[in-house]
Amino acid sequence: MVKRRSSRYYRAIGVIGTNRLVTRLHPVAYRASGGRLFSRVLGVTNVVLETTGARSGLPRPVPVFGVEDGDSLIVIASNSGRRVEPAWAANLRAHPTLPVRQARRVRTMRARELEGDERARAWSIAIASYPGFDDYAAWNTRTIPVFALEPA
């Protein structure tokens, strides 16, 4: 279990982490360093999803927190508590098979959106690793998508 911090702290992390400059530079620095930079942030595994744009078909690398669950990763489409979901969620639905970079390792994985009991279980695992997800859910009325990334 991770130490719970204030809602302001998680809001600041969300604002910084979803900043356009950060989301564009992060994958480049992550790849160049072989994952040595930013591989763990706040005790959570940081991964880069190499999504394909749902409409454009263009590659879209996006850094996200990935919570390990056996051979799979759980990713939460919280968009730091914003009222709209991140574009990468639509990308995963449209193109579920994708490369996922975790430090020096790149694996081909398949995304699956979770529902019901499976979603509840994954959500509890995710908030145990990063309590900010609970704050992000409280800040809006939408149901935050939860995805399992499983080896393809």
C-alpha positions, 0 to 999 in steps of 0.5 A: 500500500502506498502512502495517501497524499492530498488531493492537491498533490494528485491534481498537480501530478495530473496537470504535469503528467498530462501537459502536452510538452511532457507527453511529447518529450517523455516517450523520447527520453524514456526510449533514449534512456532505455527506460532508466529515466521515468521508469518508476514514478511515485512507486508506479511503473511508467510505460509507453503505449505505442497506440495507433490513432483511432481516426488518423491511423498515425502512431501515438506514443503515450506515457501512462502509469501501468500497474502490474498484475501478473503478466498483464498491466492495468492502465487507467484512462483517468485523464487526471480527473478531467471530464473527457477521457484521454484520446488513447482510450479510443485508440485502444478500442479501435486498435487493441493490439499494440507495442508497450515499452516498459523500460528496455523491454517492448512487448506486443500486448492486446488491450481489453476494456474491463467491466463489472467485477473484473473492473472492480478488482483491477481498480482496487489494485490500481488505487493501492498502487496510486491512490490519486486514481480515486481522487480523479474518479471523484472529480467527475461523473464519468466512469473511468475506463480501465484496461487490461493489457495482456500479452498478445 
